Amino acid sequence: MIKSLGLDKLEPTTLIPRKRIIEQGIPSSTFDRWVNDEQNPLPTIKVNRKVFVTQKDWNLYIEKHRR
C-alpha cells in the first residue's frame, strides 16, 4: 500500500505525526482549522487513520503564517 501511494520515497523522519505537533503546544482546534482552511490548507497525509505532515510542508506553513 505504501508503494502505491508514493510514500516509499519519503524518509520516515520527514513525517511529523499530528500528535507530536499537538504536544509542541499547538492546540488541536488550531491544527484542525489549519488543515481545513479553504484558501490555504496545511497539506496532510493520512495513513491508517493517522494524520501526518511532512517536515517541509510544516516548515513552509509556519514560516508563511508566522505573525
N, C-alpha and C positions, 0 to 999 in steps of 0.2 A: 504494500500500500504506500509506503514512504517513497519508493521509486516512482510510482505513478503520479505522485503529487509534486515531484521535483525536490522534495525535502532532503534527499540523499546528498545533494550538492552543498547543503548548509552545514557548517560546523555546529555541533551541539552547544558549544559555548556562545554562539551568536544568538541563540534563542533565549529570551527572558520570559519566564512564566509570569502570568498575571499576579499570582500570589506574592512573588518577590517584589513586584512593583508596589503592591499594597503594603508590604512590610517596610518599604522605604519611606512610607509616610504619605503616599498618595491615597486619598480616600477612595473607596470602591465606587462611590457615586460619581466622583470626578472622572475616574478611569472609564466608567461606562459612558459618561457624557462625551468624552474624547473619542471613544470608539464609534459611537452612534451619531457623531456630528455630521450633518448633511453636507456642509460645504467643504470641510477638510477633515475627514475622519482619520484616526490613527489606524494604520493597516495592521491587521492581526492575522494569525494563523491558528486554526482550530484543529486539534488532533485528539481524538477520543475524549471529547467533552472538556478538553483543557484548552486554555487560550494562551498563546504565546505572541510576543512581539520581537522582531529581530532587533539586534543591538543598533544597527544602522538606522532603521526607521525610528527607534526610540530617541536616539541622539538628535536626529534631524527634527523630529516633532518638538522636542524640548527646547532646542535652540530657536526654532521658529516662533514658539509661543511663550518664550520667557518674557516676563514683564519688566 
